[in-house]
Amino acid sequence: MRYTREQWSWAFYDWANSAFATTVMAGFFPVFFKQYWADGMAVTDSTFLLGLANSIAAVIVVIAAPFIGLWADRAGMKKRLLTGFAFLGIVTTGGLFLVAQGQWALALFLYIGGVLGFSAGNVSYDALLPKVASRKRLESVSSLGFALGYCGGGLLFALNVAMVLSPGTFGLLAAADAVRWSFLLVALWWLGFSLPLLLWVQDDTVTRSTSGAGAWLSEMRQTWRELRALPMAFTFLISYWLYIDGVDTIVRMAVDYGLSIGLASNDLLTALLITQVVGFPAALVFGWVGTRIGAKRGIWIAILVYMMVVFWASRMQTAAEFYALAVVIGLVQGGIQALSRALFARLTPAAHSGRFFGLYNMMGKFAAVLGPIMVGAVSALSGSPRTGILSVLLLFLLGVILLSRVDVKEGEQQARAFQ
């Protein structure tokens, strides 16, 4: 399938910023924070501080995302806002290279800035999808972005892991030096591969001027009312919140669950790399599937696979099974994210994509709230993490039930008739 230069340029931003998600958020920062910047601090205290930093960043994004989307629509500034937030993420991530051992407060401050730049930038990035892709190609272009994200993020992460495992090969003295250089490489990677979007994706024209704070709040309330006037989009957004909570819970709890049933940390790191490698071609395949049978059916397939993964995980015994699960998750993780983004774009008017994708990203950040609590509570009550992981099935089941009530054709008609 051929893509235009503008579509490739848009998709390569996923290649650019996914390096932050893999190397910094999922990979090195949590471990390096405990072992280097918070060295000598009680483990419970460092865990609390890291959790607090993640919560602060999440709360800021949840509050800000709808306003970012609204601002992008009102001022015609989707690309310019993306550029600003990307610059914030790039500078703060690169700044981690300069943080000395023991400077945990500065490390957390820069990490929060990186998360904000990454997450807030994605609001404008997602909102640009209807601009770069026709409605017939929403699924394939959205999937191209996620596929390149898995590929780019996975490639740099693999290089960074090699640097940490064998620092001497790269002319470094120790693993700590390799991790610090990895943060700088992420910043340079993010900057370099953002350039195609900055050069070849056109921004919107200014449609309305901005107003005061009171007007912003009034318009935000109006945006929620407008979403309620698009019942198919509204129903899908609630469905998305439920099933993506299940997806994010699996991602966020996988390492903890693997350790709790006796798997080695090296096995878990290898599994993360496997998911990245498999996710690249699988996301492209899901784009083709979504184009052929529709995004809604593609999401159904992915949810069914996730439900089977949960059953399998509750009975898993060996590292080999964990690797197999990593492959299966890689087959559907990028696909369900890509098709969800495309389906929401299909159910909402392109002229107001900023404000609606602000709500979409807000709900995405609310994800992984119910799931971890459910897993933890059920595990504690039952005395078994295997029973706890089964509770995630409820999120997928409720998500499927609501998704079944989404009539895509009717939703597209509602979006076209939106005034």
Backbone torsions as a table, in degrees:
resi	resn	phi	psi	omega
1	MET	NA	131.7	-177.7
2	ARG	-90.2	143.4	177.5
3	TYR	-122.7	150.7	177.9
4	THR	-76.5	165.7	178.2
5	ARG	-60.6	-37.9	-179.8
6	GLU	-65.6	-38.7	178.8
7	GLN	-68.0	-42.2	175.3
8	TRP	-61.7	-42.2	-177.8
9	SER	-64.1	-43.1	177.1
10	TRP	-62.2	-47.2	-176.2
11	ALA	-64.5	-31.1	-177.8
12	PHE	-69.7	-14.7	173.2
13	TYR	-66.7	-31.8	175.1
14	ASP	-63.9	-41.5	174.6
15	TRP	-58.5	-39.4	-175.6
16	ALA	-69.1	-54.8	-170.9
17	ASN	-86.4	-12.4	177.8
18	SER	-66.8	-21.1	175.5
19	ALA	-61.0	-34.8	177.5
20	PHE	-66.9	-43.1	-177.9
21	ALA	-63.3	-41.3	-176.1
22	THR	-81.4	-55.7	-174.2
23	THR	-72.8	-43.2	-174.0
24	VAL	-88.5	-60.9	-173.2
25	MET	-68.7	-51.4	-174.7
26	ALA	-87.7	-27.8	-171.3
27	GLY	-96.8	-80.3	-163.2
28	PHE	-95.0	-34.0	-171.5
29	PHE	-59.9	-48.1	-178.0
30	PRO	-57.4	-42.9	-178.4
31	VAL	-72.3	-45.3	-176.5
32	PHE	-66.7	-33.8	177.7
33	PHE	-60.1	-46.2	-179.2
34	LYS	-68.4	-43.1	-170.2
35	GLN	-88.8	-15.6	-173.5
36	TYR	-126.6	-62.5	-176.6
37	TRP	-72.6	-34.4	178.4
38	ALA	-105.9	29.2	-179.8
39	ASP	-60.2	131.1	-178.8
40	GLY	92.2	-13.0	177.6
41	MET	-82.3	148.2	176.6
42	ALA	-59.2	140.6	-177.3
43	VAL	-56.9	-40.7	-179.5
44	THR	-63.9	-37.0	179.9
45	ASP	-69.1	-43.6	179.8
46	SER	-65.7	-37.2	176.8
47	THR	-63.2	-42.7	179.1
48	PHE	-62.1	-45.0	-177.7
49	LEU	-65.4	-40.9	178.5
50	LEU	-65.0	-43.4	177.3
51	GLY	-63.3	-38.3	178.6
52	LEU	-64.3	-41.4	178.9
53	ALA	-62.3	-44.9	178.1
54	ASN	-62.6	-39.3	-179.3
55	SER	-67.8	-41.9	178.7
56	ILE	-60.2	-47.1	179.6
57	ALA	-61.5	-42.7	-178.4
58	ALA	-64.5	-43.6	-179.3
59	VAL	-63.6	-42.7	179.3
60	ILE	-61.1	-43.6	-178.8
61	VAL	-66.9	-42.0	179.7
62	VAL	-58.9	-43.0	-179.5
63	ILE	-71.4	-40.3	-172.0
64	ALA	-82.3	-30.3	-171.5
65	ALA	-53.5	-48.1	179.6
66	PRO	-61.6	-36.6	-179.8
67	PHE	-72.3	-34.7	175.7
68	ILE	-61.7	-45.9	178.9
69	GLY	-62.6	-40.7	179.4
70	LEU	-65.3	-42.8	178.3
71	TRP	-62.4	-41.4	-180.0
72	ALA	-61.4	-39.4	179.6
73	ASP	-72.0	-45.0	-174.0
74	ARG	-66.9	-41.4	-173.6
75	ALA	-100.9	-0.5	-177.6
76	GLY	61.2	46.8	-170.0
77	MET	-123.9	31.8	-177.2
78	LYS	-58.1	-51.8	-177.6
79	LYS	-69.2	-38.1	-179.0
80	ARG	-68.1	-37.7	175.3
81	LEU	-66.6	-41.3	176.6
82	LEU	-58.3	-43.7	179.8
83	THR	-61.0	-43.9	-179.2
84	GLY	-64.2	-45.4	-179.7
85	PHE	-70.5	-36.3	176.0
86	ALA	-62.0	-41.5	178.5
87	PHE	-61.5	-41.0	176.3
88	LEU	-58.9	-47.8	-179.5
89	GLY	-64.6	-40.5	-178.4
90	ILE	-65.5	-46.7	-177.4
91	VAL	-65.5	-45.2	-177.6
92	THR	-70.1	-36.3	176.9
93	THR	-66.0	-45.9	176.6
94	GLY	-61.5	-31.8	179.1
95	GLY	-64.2	-25.0	178.2
96	LEU	-60.4	-25.8	178.6
97	PHE	-61.3	-29.0	-174.4
98	LEU	-92.7	-7.1	-175.6
99	VAL	-76.8	123.5	-176.7
100	ALA	-81.4	163.3	179.4
101	GLN	-59.2	135.6	179.6
102	GLY	92.2	-13.7	-178.1
103	GLN	-87.2	65.2	-172.8
104	TRP	-68.4	-34.5	-178.4
105	ALA	-65.5	-44.4	178.6
106	LEU	-65.2	-39.6	178.4
107	ALA	-60.6	-43.9	180.0
108	LEU	-66.7	-39.5	178.9
109	PHE	-60.2	-46.7	-179.7
110	LEU	-68.5	-36.1	178.4
111	TYR	-63.2	-43.8	177.5
112	ILE	-60.3	-41.0	177.0
113	GLY	-61.9	-40.3	178.3
114	GLY	-64.3	-43.1	179.2
115	VAL	-64.1	-41.2	178.3
116	LEU	-63.4	-45.1	178.6
117	GLY	-61.6	-41.8	179.4
118	PHE	-65.5	-51.9	-173.0
119	SER	-73.0	-44.6	-178.9
120	ALA	-68.5	-36.2	177.3
121	GLY	-62.1	-31.8	-179.1
122	ASN	-67.9	-22.8	175.9
123	VAL	-61.1	-50.5	179.5
124	SER	-69.9	-36.2	179.2
125	TYR	-61.1	-48.7	178.5
126	ASP	-62.4	-38.7	-177.8
127	ALA	-67.3	-20.3	177.5
128	LEU	-78.7	-14.3	-177.6
129	LEU	-55.3	-50.1	180.0
130	PRO	-63.1	-18.9	179.7
131	LYS	-80.8	-37.0	-175.8
132	VAL	-90.3	-15.8	-176.9
133	ALA	-126.6	137.0	172.8
134	SER	-69.5	164.5	-177.4
135	ARG	-63.2	-26.7	178.5
136	LYS	-72.0	-20.9	-173.4
137	ARG	-116.3	14.6	-179.0
138	LEU	-58.6	-45.2	-177.0
139	GLU	-64.6	-45.5	-175.2
140	SER	-70.7	-39.6	-179.7
141	VAL	-71.0	-41.4	176.1
142	SER	-59.3	-42.2	179.4
143	SER	-67.4	-34.2	176.3
144	LEU	-59.5	-41.6	178.5
145	GLY	-60.7	-48.9	-179.5
146	PHE	-65.8	-36.9	179.1
147	ALA	-62.6	-46.2	178.8
148	LEU	-65.9	-31.7	176.8
149	GLY	-63.1	-45.5	177.7
150	TYR	-63.7	-40.5	-177.6
151	CYS	-68.8	-51.4	-178.2
152	GLY	-64.9	-47.5	179.1
153	GLY	-62.6	-39.4	-179.9
154	GLY	-68.3	-40.1	-179.9
155	LEU	-62.9	-48.7	-179.1
156	LEU	-67.6	-37.6	178.2
157	PHE	-62.2	-41.2	178.0
158	ALA	-61.7	-43.0	176.9
159	LEU	-62.0	-43.6	-179.0
160	ASN	-65.3	-38.8	177.0
161	VAL	-63.1	-42.5	178.2
162	ALA	-61.3	-39.7	178.1
163	MET	-62.0	-40.6	-178.2
164	VAL	-72.0	-39.3	-178.5
165	LEU	-72.8	-30.4	-178.7
166	SER	-139.7	70.5	-176.3
167	PRO	-60.8	-33.1	-179.1
168	GLY	-61.2	-33.2	178.8
169	THR	-60.4	-28.3	-177.3
170	PHE	-104.4	15.5	177.8
171	GLY	74.8	23.0	-179.2
172	LEU	-108.3	154.2	-174.5
173	LEU	-83.0	-36.0	-174.3
174	ALA	-150.8	167.8	179.7
175	ALA	-61.7	-34.1	179.4
176	ALA	-62.1	-39.5	176.7
177	ASP	-64.0	-38.7	179.9
178	ALA	-63.9	-40.3	179.6
179	VAL	-65.7	-43.6	179.4
180	ARG	-61.4	-42.6	177.4
181	TRP	-66.1	-31.2	178.0
182	SER	-62.2	-40.3	177.6
183	PHE	-62.3	-41.9	178.5
184	LEU	-66.1	-38.9	177.7
185	LEU	-63.7	-37.3	177.1
186	VAL	-61.0	-44.1	-180.0
187	ALA	-62.5	-43.7	179.5
188	LEU	-67.2	-39.4	177.4
189	TRP	-61.5	-47.7	-179.6
190	TRP	-59.2	-45.3	-179.6
191	LEU	-65.6	-50.3	-174.5
192	GLY	-62.2	-44.3	-176.2
193	PHE	-86.2	0.1	170.1
194	SER	-84.0	-17.8	-175.1
195	LEU	-59.7	-41.0	178.7
196	PRO	-56.7	-41.6	178.2
197	LEU	-64.3	-42.2	-178.8
198	LEU	-65.4	-31.1	-176.2
199	LEU	-86.4	-38.4	-166.1
200	TRP	-121.9	0.9	173.2
201	VAL	-103.5	123.4	-177.1
202	GLN	-83.1	141.3	177.2
203	ASP	-81.4	165.0	175.0
204	ASP	-70.7	159.7	170.9
205	THR	-82.3	152.5	-179.7
206	VAL	-67.3	126.8	-178.6
207	THR	-106.9	-35.6	-179.8
208	ARG	-145.7	151.8	177.6
209	SER	-82.6	158.5	178.7
210	THR	-79.7	164.3	-177.0
211	SER	-132.9	-171.9	-179.5
212	GLY	-75.2	177.9	-175.8
213	ALA	-61.9	-39.9	-179.6
214	GLY	-62.3	-40.7	178.7
215	ALA	-66.4	-36.5	178.3
216	TRP	-61.7	-46.4	-179.8
217	LEU	-63.6	-39.5	178.2
218	SER	-63.1	-42.5	179.6
219	GLU	-69.5	-30.7	177.3
220	MET	-65.5	-42.4	175.7
221	ARG	-62.6	-38.4	177.8
222	GLN	-63.9	-36.6	179.2
223	THR	-62.1	-41.9	177.3
224	TRP	-63.5	-39.1	178.1
225	ARG	-66.2	-37.5	178.2
226	GLU	-65.2	-38.5	177.4
227	LEU	-64.0	-38.9	177.1
228	ARG	-65.1	-24.2	176.3
229	ALA	-78.3	-6.2	173.6
230	LEU	-115.1	75.8	-169.8
231	PRO	-59.0	-33.3	179.1
232	MET	-68.3	-42.1	177.6
233	ALA	-65.3	-40.1	-179.9
234	PHE	-64.4	-46.1	179.5
235	THR	-62.6	-41.9	179.0
236	PHE	-63.0	-40.2	-177.7
237	LEU	-62.1	-39.1	177.0
238	ILE	-68.5	-41.0	176.7
239	SER	-60.4	-44.7	179.4
240	TYR	-59.2	-44.5	180.0
241	TRP	-57.6	-40.5	-178.2
242	LEU	-70.5	-52.9	-174.1
243	TYR	-75.5	-29.6	177.7
244	ILE	-73.6	-24.1	171.6
245	ASP	-62.6	-41.3	176.2
246	GLY	-63.4	-43.2	178.9
247	VAL	-61.6	-49.0	-177.6
248	ASP	-66.7	-32.3	177.8
249	THR	-63.7	-42.3	177.7
250	ILE	-62.2	-43.4	-179.7
251	VAL	-63.7	-47.7	-173.7
252	ARG	-75.8	-29.3	-175.9
253	MET	-97.2	-4.1	-174.1
254	ALA	-60.2	-47.4	-178.3
255	VAL	-64.3	-47.9	179.6
256	ASP	-60.7	-42.2	180.0
257	TYR	-65.4	-43.6	179.0
258	GLY	-60.2	-43.4	178.1
259	LEU	-65.8	-37.1	-176.3
260	SER	-68.7	-23.2	177.9
261	ILE	-102.2	12.8	168.8
262	GLY	97.7	13.2	179.0
263	LEU	-84.1	152.8	-178.3
264	ALA	-80.3	151.6	-178.2
265	SER	-63.8	-34.5	177.8
266	ASN	-62.9	-36.0	177.1
267	ASP	-63.9	-38.1	-179.0
268	LEU	-69.6	-38.0	177.3
269	LEU	-64.7	-41.9	177.6
270	THR	-62.6	-40.1	179.5
271	ALA	-62.4	-37.9	178.1
272	LEU	-62.9	-41.0	177.6
273	LEU	-64.6	-40.5	179.3
274	ILE	-59.4	-44.5	-179.7
275	THR	-60.6	-40.1	179.2
276	GLN	-63.9	-44.1	-177.8
277	VAL	-65.0	-46.2	-178.4
278	VAL	-69.1	-33.2	-175.5
279	GLY	-63.0	-28.3	-177.6
280	PHE	-62.8	-61.4	-179.5
281	PRO	-68.9	-31.1	-176.9
282	ALA	-65.1	-38.2	178.9
283	ALA	-63.7	-39.4	176.5
284	LEU	-62.6	-42.0	178.8
285	VAL	-62.3	-41.3	180.0
286	PHE	-66.2	-31.5	174.5
287	GLY	-62.1	-41.8	177.0
288	TRP	-65.6	-42.7	178.9
289	VAL	-60.9	-44.7	-179.8
290	GLY	-63.1	-36.3	177.5
291	THR	-68.2	-37.4	-176.9
292	ARG	-78.3	-46.0	-172.9
293	ILE	-115.5	-2.6	179.5
294	GLY	100.1	146.5	-178.0
295	ALA	-64.2	-36.6	-177.7
296	LYS	-62.3	-45.3	178.9
297	ARG	-66.5	-37.0	177.5
298	GLY	-61.9	-40.9	177.7
299	ILE	-65.0	-40.8	175.9
300	TRP	-55.3	-46.5	-180.0
301	ILE	-59.3	-45.7	-178.4
302	ALA	-63.2	-42.3	179.6
303	ILE	-63.6	-41.0	177.4
304	LEU	-59.3	-42.3	178.2
305	VAL	-63.3	-42.5	178.8
306	TYR	-61.9	-38.9	178.4
307	MET	-64.1	-37.5	176.4
308	MET	-68.2	-35.5	177.3
309	VAL	-61.2	-43.5	-179.4
310	VAL	-62.1	-44.7	177.5
311	PHE	-59.8	-45.2	-178.6
312	TRP	-63.8	-43.8	-178.6
313	ALA	-62.0	-33.6	-178.6
314	SER	-68.8	-14.3	-179.6
315	ARG	-117.7	4.9	-174.6
316	MET	-67.0	144.5	-177.9
317	GLN	-126.4	-30.9	-169.1
318	THR	-122.3	163.0	176.0
319	ALA	-63.8	-34.3	179.2
320	ALA	-60.8	-38.8	177.4
321	GLU	-66.7	-36.7	178.4
322	PHE	-63.8	-40.3	176.3
323	TYR	-62.0	-43.4	-179.8
324	ALA	-61.8	-41.2	177.5
325	LEU	-64.4	-36.5	177.5
326	ALA	-61.4	-39.0	177.3
327	VAL	-63.9	-47.3	-177.7
328	VAL	-63.0	-44.0	178.6
329	ILE	-63.1	-40.5	177.1
330	GLY	-60.1	-30.2	-179.7
331	LEU	-67.0	-27.6	-172.6
332	VAL	-121.0	-16.0	-173.0
333	GLN	-63.1	-52.0	178.1
334	GLY	-65.5	-35.3	-178.8
335	GLY	-63.4	-46.0	-177.8
336	ILE	-68.0	-33.8	177.1
337	GLN	-69.6	-44.2	-178.0
338	ALA	-65.9	-46.2	-177.9
339	LEU	-69.6	-31.7	177.0
340	SER	-64.9	-44.8	178.4
341	ARG	-61.9	-42.9	-178.7
342	ALA	-67.0	-41.1	-178.5
343	LEU	-66.2	-40.0	178.5
344	PHE	-65.0	-39.1	176.5
345	ALA	-62.6	-34.4	-179.6
346	ARG	-70.7	-30.3	-174.9
347	LEU	-92.2	-1.5	-178.4
348	THR	-126.9	153.2	-178.7
349	PRO	-70.3	132.6	-177.0
350	ALA	-61.9	-31.2	-177.5
351	ALA	-67.7	-17.8	-180.0
352	HIS	-120.7	30.2	-175.0
353	SER	-62.9	-33.0	-178.0
354	GLY	-61.0	-52.7	-176.1
355	ARG	-66.3	-39.0	-178.9
356	PHE	-73.7	-36.0	176.2
357	PHE	-73.3	-20.3	170.3
358	GLY	-62.3	-44.0	176.2
359	LEU	-67.0	-38.9	179.4
360	TYR	-60.3	-45.9	179.4
361	ASN	-70.4	-32.0	175.6
362	MET	-62.5	-45.7	178.7
363	MET	-65.2	-35.1	176.9
364	GLY	-63.2	-36.3	178.3
365	LYS	-74.7	-24.6	173.6
366	PHE	-71.2	-18.1	-179.1
367	ALA	-63.5	160.9	-176.7
368	ALA	63.2	29.3	171.9
369	VAL	-101.0	-54.7	179.8
370	LEU	-68.4	-44.4	-173.0
371	GLY	-56.4	-56.4	179.9
372	PRO	-59.1	-36.9	177.6
373	ILE	-63.6	-44.1	179.0
374	MET	-61.9	-47.1	-179.3
375	VAL	-60.2	-45.7	-179.3
376	GLY	-64.7	-43.5	-177.9
377	ALA	-67.2	-46.1	-179.2
378	VAL	-66.7	-37.1	177.7
379	SER	-62.8	-43.2	-179.2
380	ALA	-67.2	-41.8	-178.0
381	LEU	-70.1	-36.7	-177.5
382	SER	-89.9	-19.0	-176.9
383	GLY	76.8	14.8	-177.6
384	SER	-141.9	121.4	175.3
385	PRO	-64.2	-24.2	178.9
386	ARG	-67.4	-37.2	175.7
387	THR	-71.2	-37.6	-179.3
388	GLY	-61.0	-41.2	-177.4
389	ILE	-65.6	-26.8	179.7
390	LEU	-66.1	-22.8	-178.3
391	SER	-64.1	-21.7	179.7
392	VAL	-63.7	-23.8	179.1
393	LEU	-56.6	-31.9	-179.5
394	LEU	-61.4	-39.4	179.8
395	LEU	-65.0	-43.6	178.8
396	PHE	-65.7	-40.1	-179.1
397	LEU	-63.9	-46.8	178.9
398	LEU	-64.4	-37.8	177.8
399	GLY	-62.7	-42.3	179.0
400	VAL	-64.7	-41.3	-179.3
401	ILE	-60.4	-46.0	179.2
402	LEU	-69.2	-37.7	179.0
403	LEU	-61.5	-33.9	179.7
404	SER	-65.1	-19.5	-179.3
405	ARG	-89.9	-1.0	179.9
406	VAL	-89.8	114.8	175.2
407	ASP	-95.1	106.3	-172.3
408	VAL	-63.7	-43.6	-179.8
409	LYS	-62.5	-43.5	177.5
410	GLU	-64.2	-38.8	178.1
411	GLY	-62.6	-39.9	178.0
412	GLU	-66.3	-37.0	176.5
413	GLN	-65.2	-40.0	178.0
414	GLN	-63.2	-40.0	-179.8
415	ALA	-66.3	-40.5	179.6
416	ARG	-67.3	-34.1	-177.0
417	ALA	-84.0	-5.7	-176.5
418	PHE	-64.2	134.4	179.4
419	GLN	-114.1	NA	NA
